[in-house]
Amino acid sequence: MTEDTTPRRTGPDDAAAERTMLEAVREAMGLMETAESWPRLRDALEAVGLTRRLGATGMQRLAEVWRQRTVGALDDAALSAEVRFWADGGDLPQHPDGFRAPVPADLAAEAGRRGWFVRALDSGGWLVNPPDGHPLMLPARR
């Protein structure tokens, strides 16, 4: 199947919609700076009408940014501990942070960003080698 390469016209309405979306994203990022948790951020976004302006795609992207920031804030020791928790068979109900815990996919991505050895497995999981330990297998939970 080939991609449609027909040039699209953009007009003043498209430009205005793009500006509106950028404003909504800026407002959302400002709220993210002060939110203590994803549920509190979501409540704050709803209170000022940003969930509707961002739409499902914008909210999904914002959730991804939130998760990236959460795992990015972990130091190496904390990231190693999270990886070990999941590699040892941990699950969300057992995690001290419960359903707010960072998930294996986000941990593997952050480990890779830090230059740790990370290999995606055919099973859907990841092999992660923290700098302070031996290789650990993260399950395919996302």
N, C-alpha and C positions, 0 to 999 in steps of 0.2 A: 504494500500500500504506500502511496506517495503522499507527501505532505502538501497541503494547500499553500502555495506560494503567492497567491493573489494578493497584491498590495491592498491593505486596508486603509480606508480613509479615516482620518481622525479629525474631529471637529471641535468646536468650543465645548460641546457637551461632554466629550470624552476627556478633554483637558480639565474641565471643572470636576468631573467625577474622580479623576486621578488626584487632584489637589485635595478634595474632600477626604479621600482614603489616606493620603499622606498625613493630613491633619489628625485623623483618627488614630493612626499608628503612633504619631508623636505623643498624643495625649495618653494612649495606652502605655507607651514606654515610660512616661513620667509617673504614671500610677504604679508601674512595676517596681520602680525604685523604692517605693515606700511600703509595698505589700509584704506581709510576713509569710504568706502562704498562697498557693494557687487558689484555693477557695475564697480567700479574702480579696485577692486580685479580681477574680471573676465577679464577686459581689460589687466591688467598686466600679468595675466596668459597666455592669448592669445599671447601677445607680445613676450613672451619668449618660446612659444611653449609647455606650460605645459597642456593646455586643451586637446590636442591630446594625450599626454603621460598619463594623468590621466584617460582619457576615461569618458564615461557617468557615470559609477558607482563612480569613484573617484571624479568627479565634484559634484555629488549629495551628497556624504559624506562630501565634503568640504563645501557645502552650509549648511548642517546640523550643522557642527561645527561653521560656521559663525553665524548662528541664535542662537545657544546655547551661544556663547560668547556675543552676543548682549544683550540677556535677562539676562545673568549672570552678566553683568556690571551694571545693574540697581540696585539702592539701594531699600530697602523695600518700601519706600514711592513712588518711581517711579513705582515699580512693582505693587503696590496697585492701583495707578492711571491708569496704563494700563489695569488692570483687570476691574476696574470700567468703563473705556471707552467702552470696549466691552460689559460688562454686561448691560450698559445703551443703547444698541442698536447701538453702533458705527460700522462703516464700513471703509474699506481701503480708499475710496475717501474722507471721512470726517476726517481721522486721520491727524494730523499735519505733520507726516512723509510720508503720502500717502502710496504707495505700498511698501515702505521700513519699514513699521511698524511691530512690532512683532505681530505674529498671536496668537490666543487663545491657540492652541495646545502647542506652545512653552512656553507661559506664565504659563499654567497649569503645565507643566513639571518642570519649574523653581520653581514655588511655592511649588511643592512637594519636590524638592531637598532641599528647605530651611526649610522643616518641617511643612509647613502650612497644614491645613486640606484641602485635595483635594479628591474629589470623582468623578469618571467617571460616567456619566449618561447614561442610556439606549438610550437616544436621540442622543448620540454622543457628547454632551457637557460635561462640568465639573462644579461641585459645588466647589467653592474656598472660603475659609474663611481666609482673611488676618488677621494678628494679631491685626491690629488697627481698625477693623470694623466688619461688619456683613457679613454673607455668600452671595456670589454673584454667579450668574450663567453665565458661559462663553458659548457662542454658539459653535456649532460644526464646525465652519470654520477652515480650516487648512491653 
